[in-house]
Amino acid sequence: MKPSLPNTGSAPRHYTRQLKWAVAVLVVAGGSVLIWRTTASPHHTSGVTQFPLVSVSRAQFGHLTAFSPQSLTMTPTQNVTVSPLVSGTISKILVSSGQVVSAGQPLAVLSNPALTSAVSQAEANVSMMQAKVSAAQSTGSTANGASQLSNNAQSQITLAEREMASVSSSGSYSAMTVAEDQKFLTIVQSPSGPYLEAISQAQSALQKAQSQVQQAQTSGSPSAITAAQEMLAFDQQELNSAQALDKTVVTFAQRNLATAQAAQSQAMQYAQQNLAAAKTTATDLNQLTASSMAPSSSTLTSLQQQLQAADSALSAAQTAVQDLTVKAPVAGTVSGIEGVSGQGSSPAAPIMSITSTSSNLVMTLPETLSQNLHSGQSITIETPQGAKTVQVQSNVPMPNTSSLYQVSLNAPASLTPGQSVTAEVPVQSARGTIIPASALIPQIGNKALVETVNHGFLHTLVLHIVLQNSRQAIVSSLSPNTEVVSPANTELANGARVRTLGQG
């Protein structure tokens, strides 16, 4: 006998509805589990963990320059006065009046022994500071390295003392130059000197001629009166010429003496600074040797800053020596020459003028910025046609002001008179650990967060920004070759595991 089946047709309708809802719940739950298994762990694929991928760059030790955008206007330059950028004695004029010259062409050469001596001393200072930094960075050999450097420092003191004695000696070049110029000035100002004696003779002749005119007028002879008056006019002209010549010679002698005295003072100042620097270096190294310990991070930073200062001093000294060669700021024709060989000159004393045949870019800068530019230096300008590299043609003080300088640059052919562009003027330079600017997460003040990667783990550091431009930055307390996340990724937590891309 077959078992009887339930009569589904007579089952209550609410049981059927409950069954449908139960099936729907199971389907939704199963789909959710599937979706969770698929999406809840995006870093797991086939059992292999996939950590977030970040782009990194390696920090490097080097030199960085910051820039300040400045506006320039292209304007036709008609007549340009040429002055040396440093003081010195004119050794040779290399061009003649009416000669066509090109921009950057040497026009004259000056001499200044104090400047050439400063380069040698600055090179010695840089070498010493480089050795000090290297010794401080050498783990386990700091004391020995400092001891050797201490001996070198003592040698530098001896050298500086000899330089001081040489500069102070009456037989030094600068002292002899001052003595000769003083002697010459004394001669030209002496009553028995050739120029004042010529004036005295001319005055005597003039008095005699005046007496002859009076005698002729007394005699009443027209011819005698005419002859006496002609002689009087001639003697007056001779007196005027003698007085003018005396004034010119005295001015020339005074200028040469002032230039020689300034050079002597500058040489003495350099010698004093070099001696003080050598003594300071010796003291520092003696202390480092006595400690027999590796220097602290602050000591190393101080040494690196001193190296940076020595580098800057060397660069400035080398630039000053280069500036002893006066170059044409623009292309054109030499329209006049005021300077002569043997004459003292300075940035305030033009030595010649040039009638320009081209247009220049001109900008006005404060002295704090203009001192970072020199003739022949290349800088970048932003034009409607893109970035262009141009050269500084001249950098001279503006008339009637002591704080503003006019800087001229050669203009690209694509620019027209009156058009304005922007130049990147160097503001500050420094040496240190360089990272991309995109790696910085700015904080209050000169601080920034920097994400580093070490053995696959991300670490966030708070660092001090020493110097920054639009592309790179120097930061403190970061070792070269450290991997930094660039661009920075603010979504990752400190200590997160990451993968790296683009190491370099």
Secondary structure by P-SEA (a helix, b strand, c coil): ccccccccccccaaaaaaaaaaaaaaaaaaaaaaaaaccccccccccccccbbbbbbbbbbbbbbbbbbbbbbbbbbcbbbbbbcccccccccccccccccccccccbbbbbaaaaaaaaaaaaaaaaaaaaaaaaaccccaaaaaaaaaaaaaaaaaaaaaaaaaaaccccaaaaaaaaaaaaaaaaaccccaaaaaaaaaaaaaaaaaaaaaaaaaaccaaaaaaaaaaaaaaaaaaaaaaaaaaaaaaaaaaaaaaaaaaaaaaaaaaaaaaaaaaaaaaaaaaaaaacccccaaaaaaaaaaaaaaaaaaaaaaaaaaaccccccccccccccccccccccccccccccccccbbbbbbbbcaaaaaaccccbbbbbbccccbbbbbbcccccccccccbbbbbbbbcccccccccccccccccccccccccccccccccccbbbbbbbcccbbbbbbbbbccccccccccccccccccccccccccccccccccccccc
